[in-house]
Amino acid sequence: MVSESELVYLRRCVGLAAEALEAGDEPFGSVLVGGDGTVLAEDHNRVAGGDRTRHPEFELARWSAARLTPEERAAATVYTSGEHCPMCAAAHAWVGLGRIVYVASSEQLAVWLGELGIPAPPVRTLPVQEVAPGVTVEGPVPELVGEVRALHRRFHAKTVGGTVDDD
C-alpha cells in the first residue's frame, strides 16, 4: 500500500509528466528516492528528439549505476507516473534498484491508447514482474490515475486529429 507521504513523490511524477507534455513529449515522469527519503534524481520523457530509449526510468537507472553503491540502489525506490516498459524494467533490475511504485499500469495505458485508436508500440507491453520478477512493484495508485490519463489524452489528441474529451 502506498503511504500518504509517498503520494508527494507520485504527484511530482505527474508534474514531471506534465512538463514533458508541455515540452512536446510523451507524458511520463519519474523520481528516484533514496532509502532515507531523499529525492536523489528526477526526469521526464525525452523521446521526442528521436531516441526512443530516453525514458525517465531508464535515465534514472543509468544515473544510479554511475553514482550510487549497490546497497544504496537496493534501498532506493523509483516512483513513476506509468509502469515501467520492458526496457526500463530490465534496466531497473540489471542495476539493482529497489522498489517501483507507479501511478498507472501498462495495461491501463494500453486500454486508453486503444480507445483513441493509437497503434500498439513496437515492443510488447508486459508487467514489470514478467521482466524483472525479483523487483517489488506497487501500483496502480487510483488517487492519481485520472490525472495521468488526462495527460495521455491531451498528448494523443494531436495524433487523432483534434481535441479528445476527458470523460
C-alpha positions as CSV (number, residue, x, y, z in Angstrom):
1,M,0.0,0.0,0.0
2,V,1.2,3.5,-0.9
3,S,1.5,5.8,2.1
4,E,0.4,9.4,2.2
5,S,4.0,10.6,2.3
6,E,4.7,8.6,-0.9
7,L,1.9,10.4,-2.7
8,V,4.1,13.5,-2.6
9,Y,6.7,11.7,-4.8
10,L,3.9,10.4,-7.1
11,R,2.4,13.9,-7.5
12,R,5.9,15.1,-8.5
13,C,5.9,12.3,-11.1
14,V,2.6,13.6,-12.5
15,G,4.1,17.1,-12.5
16,L,7.1,15.9,-14.4
17,A,4.8,14.1,-16.9
18,A,3.0,17.4,-17.4
19,E,6.4,19.2,-18.0
20,A,7.2,16.6,-20.7
21,L,3.9,17.2,-22.3
22,E,4.5,21.0,-22.3
23,A,7.8,20.3,-23.9
24,G,6.1,18.4,-26.7
25,D,7.0,14.9,-25.4
26,E,5.0,11.9,-24.2
27,P,3.8,12.5,-20.6
28,F,5.9,10.3,-18.3
29,G,7.8,11.4,-15.2
30,S,9.9,9.6,-12.6
31,V,11.6,10.3,-9.3
32,L,14.4,8.3,-7.6
33,V,14.2,8.4,-3.8
34,G,16.9,7.1,-1.5
35,G,16.2,4.7,1.4
36,D,16.2,7.7,3.7
37,G,13.5,9.5,1.7
38,T,15.8,12.0,0.0
39,V,15.0,12.8,-3.6
40,L,18.2,11.8,-5.5
41,A,17.2,12.4,-9.1
42,E,14.2,13.0,-11.3
43,D,13.5,13.1,-15.0
44,H,10.7,13.1,-17.6
45,N,10.4,11.6,-21.0
46,R,12.7,12.9,-23.7
47,V,11.9,10.7,-26.7
48,A,10.6,13.5,-29.0
49,G,14.1,14.1,-30.3
50,G,14.1,10.6,-31.9
51,D,15.9,8.5,-29.3
52,R,13.0,6.2,-28.1
53,T,15.2,4.9,-25.2
54,R,15.1,8.3,-23.4
55,H,12.5,7.1,-20.9
56,P,12.9,8.7,-17.4
57,E,13.1,5.3,-15.7
58,F,15.9,4.2,-17.9
59,E,17.7,7.5,-17.3
60,L,17.3,7.1,-13.5
61,A,18.8,3.5,-13.8
62,R,21.8,4.9,-15.6
63,W,22.1,7.8,-13.1
64,S,22.0,5.4,-10.2
65,A,24.5,3.0,-11.7
66,A,27.0,5.8,-12.1
67,R,26.5,7.4,-8.7
68,L,25.2,5.0,-6.1
69,T,26.6,2.0,-4.4
70,P,24.8,-1.4,-4.8
71,E,23.4,-1.0,-1.3
72,E,22.1,2.5,-2.0
73,R,20.5,1.3,-5.2
74,A,18.8,-1.6,-3.5
75,A,17.4,0.7,-0.8
76,A,16.1,3.2,-3.4
77,T,12.6,3.5,-4.8
78,V,11.6,4.6,-8.3
79,Y,8.3,6.5,-8.3
80,T,6.8,6.9,-11.7
81,S,3.7,8.1,-13.5
82,G,3.5,4.9,-15.6
83,E,4.5,1.4,-15.0
84,H,8.0,0.6,-16.5
85,C,8.1,-0.7,-20.0
86,P,10.1,-3.9,-20.6
87,M,13.3,-1.9,-21.5
88,C,13.1,0.1,-18.3
89,A,12.1,-2.8,-16.1
90,A,15.2,-4.7,-17.3
91,A,17.5,-1.7,-16.7
92,H,16.0,-1.3,-13.2
93,A,16.7,-4.9,-12.4
94,W,20.2,-5.0,-14.0
95,V,21.4,-2.1,-11.9
96,G,19.8,-3.5,-8.8
97,L,17.4,-0.7,-7.9
98,G,14.8,-1.4,-5.2
99,R,11.1,-1.0,-5.3
100,I,8.9,0.5,-8.1
101,V,5.7,2.5,-7.3
102,Y,3.7,3.6,-10.3
103,V,0.5,5.6,-10.8
104,A,-0.9,4.0,-14.0
105,S,-0.3,0.4,-15.2
106,S,0.9,-0.5,-18.7
107,E,-2.4,-2.4,-19.0
108,Q,-4.4,0.8,-18.2
109,L,-2.3,2.8,-20.7
110,A,-2.9,0.2,-23.4
111,V,-6.6,0.4,-22.9
112,W,-6.5,4.2,-23.1
113,L,-4.5,4.2,-26.3
114,G,-6.7,1.6,-27.8
115,E,-9.8,3.8,-27.1
116,L,-8.0,6.6,-29.0
117,G,-7.1,4.3,-31.9
118,I,-3.4,4.7,-31.3
119,P,-1.3,1.7,-32.7
120,A,0.4,-0.7,-30.3
121,P,4.0,0.1,-29.5
122,P,6.7,-1.9,-31.3
123,V,7.7,-3.7,-28.1
124,R,5.2,-6.0,-26.3
125,T,3.7,-4.4,-23.1
126,L,4.5,-6.6,-20.1
127,P,4.0,-6.2,-16.4
128,V,7.3,-5.4,-14.6
129,Q,7.1,-8.7,-12.7
130,E,7.3,-10.7,-16.0
131,V,10.5,-8.9,-17.0
132,A,12.1,-8.4,-13.5
133,P,10.4,-11.0,-11.2
134,G,12.7,-10.0,-8.2
135,V,11.6,-6.4,-8.1
136,T,8.9,-5.3,-5.6
137,V,6.2,-3.4,-7.5
138,E,3.2,-1.4,-6.3
139,G,0.5,0.3,-8.3
140,P,-1.7,1.5,-9.8
141,V,-2.5,4.4,-7.5
142,P,-6.2,5.2,-8.0
143,E,-5.9,8.7,-6.5
144,L,-3.8,9.9,-9.4
145,V,-4.8,7.7,-12.3
146,G,-7.3,10.2,-13.7
147,E,-4.6,12.9,-13.9
148,V,-2.2,10.6,-15.8
149,R,-5.0,9.5,-18.2
150,A,-5.9,13.1,-18.9
151,L,-2.2,13.9,-19.8
152,H,-2.1,11.0,-22.2
153,R,-5.4,12.0,-23.8
154,R,-4.0,15.5,-24.3
155,F,-0.8,14.3,-25.9
156,H,-2.6,11.9,-28.2
157,A,-5.3,14.4,-29.2
158,K,-2.8,15.7,-31.7
159,T,-2.3,12.2,-33.2
160,V,-6.0,11.5,-33.6
161,G,-6.7,14.9,-35.1
162,G,-8.2,17.3,-32.7
163,T,-9.4,17.5,-29.2
164,V,-10.1,14.4,-27.1
165,D,-12.8,14.8,-24.5
166,D,-11.8,13.8,-20.9
167,D,-14.7,11.7,-20.0
